Amino acid sequence: ITSLTAFAQSHDVSWKIVPNETVCMVTEAHFARPQIPVKVGDKTYYGCCENCKKTLTEDKSARTGTDPLTKKPVDKATATIAANSEGKVLY
């Protein structure tokens, strides 16, 4: 949360923590409704359509995001996700 606050302040944008299930983890977009759950091993990812569901199942890189401050990889299934008013997301 501290890094999210620092990011928001440095970019003058309002970000809020959102439930993971409301994010398409392929298109990197936040939605008002829950997305399609995609089980991969013991983790659950979310996609907005059948194409995204297929991508999350088959492409390991689609399941990894990048922390905007540290530039380190994060697993989208376990990451805290924030969205802005335009629907863009950060992990």
N, CA and C atoms as an extended XYZ file, in Angstrom:
273
Properties=species:S:1:pos:R:3:atomname:S:1:resname:S:1:resid:I:1 pbc="F F F"
N         0.837       -1.184        0.000 N   ILE     1
C         0.000        0.000        0.000 CA  ILE     1
C         0.883        1.250        0.000 C   ILE     1
N         1.974        1.234        0.698 N   THR     2
C         2.866        2.391        0.709 CA  THR     2
C         3.364        2.692       -0.693 C   THR     2
N         3.764        1.651       -1.439 N   SER     3
C         4.260        1.895       -2.790 CA  SER     3
C         3.134        2.383       -3.700 C   SER     3
N         1.900        1.918       -3.486 N   LEU     4
C         0.765        2.401       -4.266 CA  LEU     4
C         0.530        3.875       -3.990 C   LEU     4
N         0.601        4.278       -2.731 N   THR     5
C         0.428        5.684       -2.369 CA  THR     5
C         1.510        6.533       -3.018 C   THR     5
N         2.745        6.070       -2.961 N   ALA     6
C         3.850        6.808       -3.575 CA  ALA     6
C         3.653        6.917       -5.084 C   ALA     6
N         3.218        5.835       -5.708 N   PHE     7
C         2.980        5.850       -7.145 CA  PHE     7
C         1.878        6.844       -7.500 C   PHE     7
N         0.771        6.796       -6.768 N   ALA     8
C        -0.352        7.692       -7.037 CA  ALA     8
C         0.053        9.149       -6.872 C   ALA     8
N         0.822        9.432       -5.820 N   GLN     9
C         1.253       10.809       -5.594 CA  GLN     9
C         2.197       11.279       -6.692 C   GLN     9
N         3.105       10.425       -7.111 N   SER    10
C         4.073       10.830       -8.128 CA  SER    10
C         3.436       10.955       -9.505 C   SER    10
N         2.301       10.303       -9.727 N   HIS    11
C         1.624       10.367      -11.021 CA  HIS    11
C         0.331       11.187      -10.967 C   HIS    11
N         0.029       11.758       -9.806 N   ASP    12
C        -1.157       12.594       -9.636 CA  ASP    12
C        -2.417       11.915      -10.171 C   ASP    12
N        -2.579       10.651       -9.829 N   VAL    13
C        -3.732        9.871      -10.267 CA  VAL    13
C        -4.333        9.182       -9.050 C   VAL    13
N        -5.647        9.068       -9.028 N   SER    14
C        -6.317        8.407       -7.914 CA  SER    14
C        -6.460        6.917       -8.212 C   SER    14
N        -5.822        6.095       -7.390 N   TRP    15
C        -5.891        4.647       -7.522 CA  TRP    15
C        -6.589        4.063       -6.302 C   TRP    15
N        -7.343        2.979       -6.502 N   LYS    16
C        -7.974        2.300       -5.371 CA  LYS    16
C        -7.767        0.797       -5.518 C   LYS    16
N        -7.671        0.125       -4.388 N   ILE    17
C        -7.550       -1.327       -4.380 CA  ILE    17
C        -8.881       -1.918       -4.841 C   ILE    17
N        -8.814       -2.897       -5.744 N   VAL    18
C       -10.027       -3.524       -6.277 CA  VAL    18
C        -9.921       -5.045       -6.113 C   VAL    18
N       -11.057       -5.729       -6.069 N   PRO    19
C       -11.031       -7.191       -5.974 CA  PRO    19
C       -10.413       -7.800       -7.243 C   PRO    19
N        -9.558       -8.776       -7.070 N   ASN    20
C        -8.903       -9.414       -8.218 CA  ASN    20
C        -9.900       -9.945       -9.238 C   ASN    20
N       -11.043      -10.449       -8.760 N   GLU    21
C       -12.006      -11.035       -9.688 CA  GLU    21
C       -12.695      -10.017      -10.605 C   GLU    21
N       -12.480       -8.731      -10.382 N   THR    22
C       -13.070       -7.709      -11.253 CA  THR    22
C       -12.074       -7.201      -12.296 C   THR    22
N       -10.938       -7.890      -12.429 N   VAL    23
C        -9.901       -7.456      -13.371 CA  VAL    23
C        -9.678       -8.531      -14.425 C   VAL    23
N        -9.659       -8.124      -15.695 N   CYS    24
C        -9.214       -9.038      -16.749 CA  CYS    24
C        -7.695       -8.966      -16.722 C   CYS    24
N        -7.067      -10.061      -16.389 N   MET    25
C        -5.623      -10.086      -16.207 CA  MET    25
C        -4.857      -10.202      -17.523 C   MET    25
N        -5.574      -10.265      -18.634 N   VAL    26
C        -4.941      -10.269      -19.953 CA  VAL    26
C        -4.992       -8.866      -20.551 C   VAL    26
N        -6.158       -8.251      -20.524 N   THR    27
C        -6.301       -6.904      -21.104 CA  THR    27
C        -5.885       -5.808      -20.134 C   THR    27
N        -5.641       -6.201      -18.857 N   GLU    28
C        -5.230       -5.257      -17.814 CA  GLU    28
C        -6.302       -4.187      -17.579 C   GLU    28
N        -7.568       -4.603      -17.589 N   ALA    29
C        -8.681       -3.675      -17.419 CA  ALA    29
C        -9.545       -4.063      -16.224 C   ALA    29
N       -10.036       -3.043      -15.507 N   HIS    30
C       -10.934       -3.247      -14.374 CA  HIS    30
C       -12.371       -3.112      -14.854 C   HIS    30
N       -13.226       -4.012      -14.382 N   PHE    31
C       -14.640       -4.007      -14.744 CA  PHE    31
C       -15.502       -3.886      -13.492 C   PHE    31
N       -16.732       -3.489      -13.667 N   ALA    32
C       -17.660       -3.342      -12.548 CA  ALA    32
C       -18.200       -4.696      -12.086 C   ALA    32
N       -18.058       -5.723      -12.902 N   ARG    33
C       -18.603       -7.041      -12.564 CA  ARG    33
C       -17.482       -8.088      -12.531 C   ARG    33
N       -17.715       -9.204      -11.842 N   PRO    34
C       -16.710      -10.272      -11.805 CA  PRO    34
C       -16.417      -10.831      -13.197 C   PRO    34
N       -15.175      -11.250      -13.398 N   GLN    35
C       -14.733      -11.814      -14.663 CA  GLN    35
C       -14.734      -13.338      -14.587 C   GLN    35
N       -14.337      -13.993      -15.669 N   ILE    36
C       -14.340      -15.453      -15.739 CA  ILE    36
C       -13.155      -16.004      -14.946 C   ILE    36
N       -13.401      -16.838      -13.932 N   PRO    37
C       -12.283      -17.425      -13.183 CA  PRO    37
C       -11.572      -18.489      -14.020 C   PRO    37
N       -10.246      -18.484      -13.939 N   VAL    38
C        -9.427      -19.439      -14.678 CA  VAL    38
C        -8.473      -20.099      -13.685 C   VAL    38
N        -8.700      -21.379      -13.404 N   LYS    39
C        -7.841      -22.112      -12.468 CA  LYS    39
C        -6.607      -22.615      -13.212 C   LYS    39
N        -5.446      -22.291      -12.648 N   VAL    40
C        -4.177      -22.819      -13.149 CA  VAL    40
C        -3.437      -23.336      -11.920 C   VAL    40
N        -3.338      -24.646      -11.816 N   GLY    41
C        -2.789      -25.234      -10.599 CA  GLY    41
C        -3.692      -24.901       -9.429 C   GLY    41
N        -3.104      -24.377       -8.352 N   ASP    42
C        -3.894      -24.025       -7.174 CA  ASP    42
C        -4.234      -22.534       -7.114 C   ASP    42
N        -4.019      -21.820       -8.230 N   LYS    43
C        -4.278      -20.376       -8.272 CA  LYS    43
C        -5.429      -20.058       -9.215 C   LYS    43
N        -6.075      -18.911       -8.968 N   THR    44
C        -7.168      -18.471       -9.830 CA  THR    44
C        -6.819      -17.114      -10.428 C   THR    44
N        -6.906      -17.056      -11.748 N   TYR    45
C        -6.699      -15.825      -12.517 CA  TYR    45
C        -8.051      -15.462      -13.113 C   TYR    45
N        -8.166      -14.290      -13.722 N   TYR    46
C        -9.454      -13.853      -14.274 CA  TYR    46
C        -9.277      -13.271      -15.665 C   TYR    46
N       -10.233      -13.591      -16.540 N   GLY    47
C       -10.229      -13.076      -17.901 CA  GLY    47
C       -11.616      -12.615      -18.283 C   GLY    47
N       -11.695      -11.763      -19.289 N   CYS    48
C       -12.997      -11.186      -19.664 CA  CYS    48
C       -13.731      -11.975      -20.749 C   CYS    48
N       -13.019      -12.903      -21.430 N   CYS    49
C       -13.659      -13.636      -22.526 CA  CYS    49
C       -12.972      -14.998      -22.704 C   CYS    49
N       -13.450      -15.775      -23.617 N   GLU    50
C       -12.872      -17.098      -23.861 CA  GLU    50
C       -11.425      -16.996      -24.361 C   GLU    50
N       -11.109      -15.981      -25.162 N   ASN    51
C        -9.726      -15.793      -25.626 CA  ASN    51
C        -8.792      -15.528      -24.450 C   ASN    51
N        -9.215      -14.678      -23.534 N   CYS    52
C        -8.396      -14.366      -22.361 CA  CYS    52
C        -8.250      -15.598      -21.479 C   CYS    52
N        -9.317      -16.360      -21.360 N   LYS    53
C        -9.285      -17.603      -20.589 CA  LYS    53
C        -8.228      -18.549      -21.171 C   LYS    53
N        -8.215      -18.684      -22.490 N   LYS    54
C        -7.242      -19.536      -23.177 CA  LYS    54
C        -5.823      -19.003      -22.969 C   LYS    54
N        -5.653      -17.699      -23.093 N   THR    55
C        -4.333      -17.092      -22.910 CA  THR    55
C        -3.797      -17.353      -21.516 C   THR    55
N        -4.628      -17.162      -20.493 N   LEU    56
C        -4.187      -17.386      -19.121 CA  LEU    56
C        -3.819      -18.849      -18.875 C   LEU    56
N        -4.528      -19.745      -19.505 N   THR    57
C        -4.251      -21.167      -19.341 CA  THR    57
C        -2.948      -21.572      -20.028 C   THR    57
N        -2.701      -21.028      -21.223 N   GLU    58
C        -1.578      -21.486      -22.046 CA  GLU    58
C        -0.306      -20.636      -21.959 C   GLU    58
N        -0.422      -19.370      -21.587 N   ASP    59
C         0.725      -18.461      -21.624 CA  ASP    59
C         1.109      -18.009      -20.218 C   ASP    59
N         2.176      -18.585      -19.691 N   LYS    60
C         2.622      -18.278      -18.331 CA  LYS    60
C         2.898      -16.783      -18.149 C   LYS    60
N         3.405      -16.117      -19.168 N   SER    61
C         3.732      -14.694      -19.040 CA  SER    61
C         2.483      -13.832      -18.825 C   SER    61
N         1.317      -14.307      -19.262 N   ALA    62
C         0.069      -13.561      -19.060 CA  ALA    62
C        -0.351      -13.565      -17.596 C   ALA    62
N         0.206      -14.476      -16.816 N   ARG    63
C        -0.139      -14.585      -15.403 CA  ARG    63
C         0.798      -13.788      -14.498 C   ARG    63
N         1.725      -13.057      -15.105 N   THR    64
C         2.695      -12.269      -14.348 CA  THR    64
C         2.576      -10.794      -14.716 C   THR    64
N         2.550       -9.943      -13.689 N   GLY    65
C         2.549       -8.500      -13.888 CA  GLY    65
C         3.875       -7.929      -13.422 C   GLY    65
N         3.992       -6.611      -13.501 N   THR    66
C         5.210       -5.935      -13.058 CA  THR    66
C         4.841       -4.857      -12.054 C   THR    66
N         5.488       -4.892      -10.895 N   ASP    67
C         5.295       -3.839       -9.893 CA  ASP    67
C         5.800       -2.536      -10.508 C   ASP    67
N         4.973       -1.475      -10.539 N   PRO    68
C         5.373       -0.236      -11.209 CA  PRO    68
C         6.535        0.499      -10.542 C   PRO    68
N         6.760        0.275       -9.265 N   LEU    69
C         7.851        0.964       -8.568 CA  LEU    69
C         9.143        0.170       -8.565 C   LEU    69
N         9.050       -1.110       -8.217 N   THR    70
C        10.263       -1.923       -8.112 CA  THR    70
C        10.643       -2.565       -9.434 C   THR    70
N         9.699       -2.610      -10.356 N   LYS    71
C         9.879       -3.260      -11.662 CA  LYS    71
C        10.085       -4.762      -11.540 C   LYS    71
N         9.736       -5.326      -10.388 N   LYS    72
C         9.865       -6.763      -10.166 CA  LYS    72
C         8.595       -7.479      -10.630 C   LYS    72
N         8.728       -8.737      -11.064 N   PRO    73
C         7.545       -9.500      -11.469 CA  PRO    73
C         6.682       -9.880      -10.271 C   PRO    73
N         5.379       -9.912      -10.487 N   VAL    74
C         4.425      -10.325       -9.459 CA  VAL    74
C         3.418      -11.286      -10.082 C   VAL    74
N         2.995      -12.258       -9.299 N   ASP    75
C         1.979      -13.204       -9.752 CA  ASP    75
C         0.620      -12.512       -9.640 C   ASP    75
N        -0.091      -12.400      -10.736 N   LYS    76
C        -1.371      -11.688      -10.755 CA  LYS    76
C        -2.425      -12.331       -9.836 C   LYS    76
N        -2.348      -13.631       -9.626 N   ALA    77
C        -3.330      -14.312       -8.777 CA  ALA    77
C        -3.198      -13.919       -7.318 C   ALA    77
N        -2.000      -13.564       -6.883 N   THR    78
C        -1.781      -13.246       -5.474 CA  THR    78
C        -1.469      -11.771       -5.235 C   THR    78
N        -1.364      -11.006       -6.293 N   ALA    79
C        -1.017       -9.583       -6.168 CA  ALA    79
C        -2.194       -8.765       -5.654 C   ALA    79
N        -1.870       -7.673       -4.970 N   THR    80
C        -2.872       -6.656       -4.666 CA  THR    80
C        -3.014       -5.831       -5.931 C   THR    80
N        -4.245       -5.590       -6.359 N   ILE    81
C        -4.483       -4.889       -7.615 CA  ILE    81
C        -5.180       -3.558       -7.330 C   ILE    81
N        -4.701       -2.520       -7.989 N   ALA    82
C        -5.321       -1.200       -7.889 CA  ALA    82
C        -5.774       -0.772       -9.280 C   ALA    82
N        -6.855       -0.008       -9.314 N   ALA    83
C        -7.372        0.511      -10.581 CA  ALA    83
C        -7.628        2.003      -10.436 C   ALA    83
N        -7.535        2.710      -11.565 N   ASN    84
C        -7.882        4.128      -11.545 CA  ASN    84
C        -9.265        4.308      -12.172 C   ASN    84
N        -9.726        5.538      -12.255 N   SER    85
C       -11.077        5.810      -12.756 CA  SER    85
C       -11.228        5.492      -14.238 C   SER    85
N       -10.118        5.335      -14.956 N   GLU    86
C       -10.170        4.973      -16.380 CA  GLU    86
C       -10.203        3.467      -16.583 C   GLU    86
N       -10.100        2.691      -15.485 N   GLY    87
C       -10.138        1.238      -15.577 CA  GLY    87
C        -8.789        0.593      -15.767 C   GLY    87
N        -7.709        1.365      -15.762 N   LYS    88
C        -6.368        0.798      -15.885 CA  LYS    88
C        -5.969        0.201      -14.547 C   LYS    88
N        -5.124       -0.825      -14.587 N   VAL    89
C        -4.741       -1.508      -13.351 CA  VAL    89
C        -3.228       -1.551      -13.140 C   VAL    89
N        -2.866       -1.699      -11.876 N   LEU    90
C        -1.478       -1.903      -11.434 CA  LEU    90
C        -1.477       -3.102      -10.515 C   LEU    90
N        -0.390       -3.866      -10.532 N   TYR    91
C        -0.240       -5.028       -9.652 CA  TYR    91
C         0.801       -4.722       -8.610 C   TYR    91
